[in-house]
Amino acid sequence: MSKSANEFAATASYIDISIAEQGLRLLDSGAVLAEFPVSTAKNGLGEKKGSYCTPTGWHKIRAKIGAGLPINSVLAGRRPTGEIYTPELALQHPKRDWILSRILWLGGLEPGKNRYGDVDSTWRYIYIHGTPDELMQGKPESHGCVRMLNADVIALFEQVAVGCRVWIHE
């Protein structure tokens, strides 16, 4: 897919994620509908499997997971565990990479860049998801995903559909 963000912005709704700003904007025909802080990968930008980097380029939301779950619901393997995140639960599982509230599972749209082979965002399990709010420090801290505050990811989840385009860039 070679359409630039500017070409796409003039005609459609999409999510714009800026790594430099650690921000996410939901846009519709160039108008900002919503803005949220995010946390991307601690290891920076990159598409390679096992890099723990946030992939760049055009993606789409391939699945929405967690509709109707209570805020701070814990998800593992894209399924609710039945737990609700609390600081006490975090103390019991200090090494867990918390995925909370909702998941927007991304699929790359650019063959050889973020789709197919060892750069495929889908099979790298790259998500936009909730994280413990206290971990949102305005800097890159994730293992490749795009982390959001729980109330924010729920709000975004309600505003987008499967197939919505996502532009991830510096």
C-alpha positions as CSV (number, residue, x, y, z in Angstrom):
1,M,0.0,0.0,0.0
2,S,1.7,3.2,-1.1
3,K,-0.9,5.8,-0.2
4,S,0.6,8.4,2.0
5,A,-1.0,9.7,5.2
6,N,-1.8,13.0,3.6
7,E,-3.6,11.4,0.6
8,F,-5.5,9.1,2.9
9,A,-6.4,11.9,5.4
10,A,-8.3,13.9,2.8
11,T,-10.9,11.1,2.2
12,A,-11.2,8.8,5.2
13,S,-11.3,8.0,8.9
14,Y,-8.1,6.6,10.3
15,I,-5.9,6.4,13.4
16,D,-2.6,8.3,13.3
17,I,0.1,7.2,15.9
18,S,3.1,9.4,16.3
19,I,6.1,7.7,18.0
20,A,7.9,11.1,18.5
21,E,4.8,12.6,20.2
22,Q,3.8,9.4,22.0
23,G,0.3,10.3,20.8
24,L,-2.7,8.8,19.0
25,R,-5.2,10.8,17.0
26,L,-8.5,9.5,15.5
27,L,-9.0,11.5,12.3
28,D,-11.9,11.8,9.9
29,S,-11.3,13.6,6.6
30,G,-8.5,15.5,8.3
31,A,-10.5,16.6,11.4
32,V,-9.3,15.4,14.8
33,L,-12.1,13.5,16.5
34,A,-10.1,12.4,19.5
35,E,-6.5,12.5,20.9
36,F,-4.9,10.2,23.4
37,P,-1.4,9.7,25.0
38,V,0.2,6.4,24.2
39,S,3.3,4.4,25.1
40,T,5.1,2.6,22.2
41,A,8.1,0.2,22.3
42,K,11.0,0.8,24.6
43,N,13.2,-0.7,21.8
44,G,12.0,1.9,19.3
45,L,10.8,1.4,15.8
46,G,11.1,-1.8,13.8
47,E,9.2,-4.6,12.1
48,K,11.3,-7.7,12.6
49,K,9.8,-10.6,14.6
50,G,11.4,-10.8,18.1
51,S,12.7,-7.2,18.0
52,Y,10.1,-6.0,20.6
53,C,9.9,-2.8,18.4
54,T,6.8,-0.9,17.3
55,P,6.2,-1.5,13.6
56,T,5.7,1.5,11.3
57,G,3.6,2.1,8.2
58,W,0.0,1.3,7.3
59,H,-2.0,-1.2,9.3
60,K,-5.6,-2.0,9.8
61,I,-7.6,-3.2,12.8
62,R,-8.0,-6.9,12.1
63,A,-10.0,-7.7,15.2
64,K,-11.6,-5.9,18.2
65,I,-11.4,-7.9,21.4
66,G,-13.0,-7.3,24.8
67,A,-16.3,-5.6,24.0
68,G,-18.4,-5.2,27.1
69,L,-15.7,-6.2,29.6
70,P,-15.3,-4.2,32.8
71,I,-12.5,-1.6,32.8
72,N,-9.2,-3.1,33.9
73,S,-10.2,-6.6,32.8
74,V,-7.1,-8.7,32.3
75,L,-6.6,-10.4,28.9
76,A,-4.1,-13.1,28.1
77,G,-3.9,-14.9,24.7
78,R,-6.6,-12.5,23.6
79,R,-9.1,-13.9,26.1
80,P,-10.3,-12.5,29.4
81,T,-8.8,-14.3,32.4
82,G,-11.7,-13.3,34.7
83,E,-9.3,-11.1,36.7
84,I,-9.6,-7.3,37.3
85,Y,-6.2,-5.5,37.5
86,T,-5.3,-4.0,40.8
87,P,-1.9,-3.0,42.3
88,E,-2.2,-6.0,44.6
89,L,-2.7,-8.3,41.6
90,A,0.4,-6.7,40.0
91,L,2.5,-7.6,43.1
92,Q,1.5,-11.2,42.8
93,H,2.6,-11.2,39.1
94,P,5.6,-8.8,38.9
95,K,6.8,-10.0,35.4
96,R,3.4,-10.0,33.6
97,D,3.0,-7.7,30.6
98,W,-0.4,-6.4,31.4
99,I,-3.0,-6.3,28.6
100,L,-6.1,-4.7,30.0
101,S,-9.7,-3.6,29.1
102,R,-9.7,-3.9,25.2
103,I,-7.5,-5.0,22.3
104,L,-7.4,-3.6,18.8
105,W,-5.3,-6.3,17.0
106,L,-3.3,-4.8,14.1
107,G,-2.5,-6.3,10.7
108,G,0.1,-4.8,8.4
109,L,-0.9,-3.7,5.0
110,E,2.5,-3.3,3.4
111,P,4.0,-6.6,2.0
112,G,7.6,-7.0,3.0
113,K,7.5,-4.1,5.5
114,N,4.8,-5.1,8.1
115,R,3.0,-8.0,6.4
116,Y,4.1,-11.5,5.6
117,G,7.2,-13.4,6.7
118,D,9.2,-12.3,9.7
119,V,7.8,-8.8,9.7
120,D,4.1,-9.6,9.9
121,S,2.4,-7.4,12.5
122,T,-0.5,-9.8,12.9
123,W,1.7,-12.7,13.8
124,R,3.9,-10.5,16.0
125,Y,0.7,-9.9,18.0
126,I,0.9,-6.1,17.8
127,Y,-2.1,-4.5,19.5
128,I,-3.4,-1.2,20.7
129,H,-4.4,-2.1,24.2
130,G,-5.0,-0.9,27.8
131,T,-2.3,-1.0,30.4
132,P,-2.1,-0.2,34.1
133,D,-2.7,3.5,34.2
134,E,0.2,4.1,36.5
135,L,2.5,2.6,33.8
136,M,1.6,5.4,31.3
137,Q,4.5,7.8,31.9
138,G,4.5,9.5,28.5
139,K,7.5,7.6,27.2
140,P,8.1,4.4,25.2
141,E,7.8,1.4,27.6
142,S,6.0,-1.4,25.7
143,H,7.3,-4.6,24.2
144,G,6.1,-3.5,20.7
145,C,2.4,-2.8,21.2
146,V,0.8,0.6,21.6
147,R,-0.3,1.0,25.2
148,M,-3.1,3.3,26.3
149,L,-4.9,4.4,29.5
150,N,-7.8,2.1,30.1
151,A,-10.6,4.7,29.8
152,D,-9.0,5.9,26.6
153,V,-8.7,2.5,24.9
154,I,-12.3,1.8,25.7
155,A,-13.4,5.2,24.2
156,L,-11.3,4.5,21.0
157,F,-12.6,0.9,20.8
158,E,-16.2,2.3,20.7
159,Q,-15.3,4.8,17.9
160,V,-13.6,2.5,15.4
161,A,-14.6,-0.5,13.4
162,V,-12.7,-3.6,12.2
163,G,-10.9,-2.5,9.0
164,C,-10.1,1.0,10.3
165,R,-6.7,2.1,8.9
166,V,-3.8,2.8,11.3
167,W,-0.8,4.9,10.3
168,I,2.2,4.4,12.6
169,H,5.2,6.8,12.0
170,E,8.0,8.6,13.7
